[in-house]
Each structure stands twice: as structure tokens, then as C-alpha cells.
Amino acid sequence: MDDVTVNLDDLIEAVVKAVVSAYQTQELENALVIRDELRRLPDNLTTEVLNGVILRLVQINPDLCRWFILDVFLRESDPDGKADVAERINLLMADLKTQQDHE
């Protein structure tokens, strides 16, 4: 990635659109391809992209976020790790709801 400039926002938006499409069609294979491509990124970039994707997906549809992150991306992860991520998603949803209630 030395000579390639990655626009993080564009990458996050592209991933979100692909995940939404896979969710709407319920094509698990497409979602798994997205997961595999994300895992090919350098670890620090994967983390940045996933954090952005989680934020966007929670805003769009919390169930969609849970599906992609917990059921697809963390498909083979240990239950404790999945529980930690699920808790982070729940906290994020609560924070967003609090912000919306104060607007």
C-alpha cells in the first residue's frame, strides 16, 4: 500500500454498501467474501475500517450490524470475544439513542 492512498471514508462506505446488499439478499457467501477481503488488509487498517463500519451499520440498522459483525465477521471467534464485541455494540447503540433523545 506504499503508493496507494486509501481514503478511509470511501473504503468504509464501500464496505457498508456491500454489507447492506448482502444482508438484503441474505447471501451469506457474499458476506463471507467481504469478511475475507477485510481480513486481507493490514491489521491497523482492518481495525479502523471495522470501527467505521460498526458505527455506520448501527446507525442504519442495529440488527444488520449484529449480523455482519457477530455472525459473519466473528463467525469462527471464541464466544467470549463475540460477547465482548456484542457488549460494545450495545453500548454504542445506547450512546446513539441518548444523543438522539437530547436533540
N, C-alpha and C positions, 0 to 999 in steps of 0.2 A: 504494500500500500504506500510505498515511498512516494511515487509520482502521482498518486491518485488522491485528489481531495474529496473527502467524504462529507457531504452535507448531512449532518446528523438528523435534522428535522425532516429532510426529504426521505431519508432511509427509514425513519420511524413511521412516517406517513405511508410509505410503500408497504411496509410490513403490516401496518394496521389494515390497509385496504385488502391485502391478501388474506389476512386472518378473517376479516368480516366476510369476504367472499366464501372462504372455506366453511365458515360457520353456517352461512345461509344455505349452502348446498349440502351441508353435513358430510362433506368429503374429507374423511379422516386422513386419507392418503395425501391430499393436498396440504393439510395442516402439518403432517409429519415432514413433508418436503420443506416447508417453511422453517420448521424447527431445525432440521438438519443443516439448512443454509445458514441460519443464525449461529449454529454451533461452529461453523467454519470460520467465523470472524475471530479476531484476536479477543482474548478474554475481557480486556477492559472495554472494548467496543461492544461486545455482546452485552455486558452489564449495562452500559449506557443505553443501548437500544432497547433492551428489555424493560428498563425503568421507564423510558418514554412510552413504550407500547402499553405497559400496565396502566400508566396514567391516562392515556387516551382511551383504552378499552373500558376502564372503569367509568369514564365519563359517558361513553357511548352505550354500554350495556354491561353491568357487573357480571351477569351470567356468562356472557361471551368472554370476558376477562378470565373468569374462573376456568371455563372450558379450555381456553388456549393455554394458559399458564399451568394450571394444575393437571388437567387431563392429557394435554398434548406435550407441552414443553418439559414438564417434570414427570412424564409418563413412567420412566424407569427409576425415579428417585425414591429414596427411602421415605417412609411415612412421616417421620419426624421433620424432615426437610420440607415436605409438602405442607405439613401443618404450620410450620413457621411462615412459609410464604402465604398460605391462606389467611393467617392472622394479620400479616402485613397488608394484604388486600382489604380485609375487613376494616382495619384502622384507616386506610386511605379512603375507603367509602364513607366512613363515619366523618372524617375530616371534610370531605367534599360536601356531605349533607349539611354539616354545621355551617360551612361557608355559604351555601345556598340559602339556608334559613336566615342568615344575617344580612342578606342582600335585599 
